[in-house]
Amino acid sequence: MRPKLIPALILIILGIGFLLSNLGLMPRLGPIFAQWWPVILIVVGVAMLLRR
């Protein structure tokens, strides 16, 4: 794996985890986080993958 793929994949996995938590499919990961901010993590991760 290229080193630049690792941060992108981490962001995507974190985003999916937080989104699932917000949708009630996983236990809450923290009340601090807003409803849709995980989508931003997913988008940034996908953008990093596409930019390579």
C-alpha positions as CSV (number, residue, x, y, z in Angstrom):
1,M,0.0,0.0,0.0
2,R,1.1,3.5,-0.7
3,P,1.7,5.7,2.4
4,K,-0.9,8.2,1.2
5,L,-3.7,5.6,1.1
6,I,-3.4,4.8,4.8
7,P,-4.7,8.3,6.0
8,A,-7.4,8.2,3.5
9,L,-8.6,4.8,4.5
10,I,-8.5,5.8,8.2
11,L,-10.7,8.8,7.5
12,I,-13.2,6.7,5.6
13,I,-13.4,4.0,8.3
14,L,-13.7,6.7,11.0
15,G,-16.4,8.4,9.0
16,I,-18.4,5.2,8.5
17,G,-18.1,4.3,12.1
18,F,-19.4,7.7,13.3
19,L,-22.2,7.7,10.7
20,L,-23.4,4.3,11.8
21,S,-23.3,5.5,15.3
22,N,-25.4,8.6,14.4
23,L,-27.9,6.4,12.6
24,G,-28.3,4.2,15.6
25,L,-26.7,1.1,14.1
26,M,-23.8,1.3,16.6
27,P,-23.6,2.6,20.2
28,R,-23.1,6.4,20.4
29,L,-19.5,7.3,20.1
30,G,-19.9,10.7,21.8
31,P,-22.6,13.3,22.2
32,I,-20.2,16.1,21.1
33,F,-20.4,15.1,17.4
34,A,-23.1,16.6,15.2
35,Q,-25.4,14.5,13.1
36,W,-23.7,14.7,9.7
37,W,-20.1,15.6,10.3
38,P,-19.0,12.0,9.6
39,V,-20.0,12.5,6.0
40,I,-17.3,15.2,5.8
41,L,-14.7,12.6,6.9
42,I,-15.9,10.2,4.2
43,V,-15.8,12.8,1.5
44,V,-12.3,14.0,2.5
45,G,-11.1,10.4,2.5
46,V,-12.6,9.6,-0.9
47,A,-11.1,12.8,-2.3
48,M,-7.7,11.9,-1.0
49,L,-8.0,8.5,-2.7
50,L,-9.1,10.0,-6.0
51,R,-6.4,12.7,-5.9
52,R,-3.5,10.1,-5.9
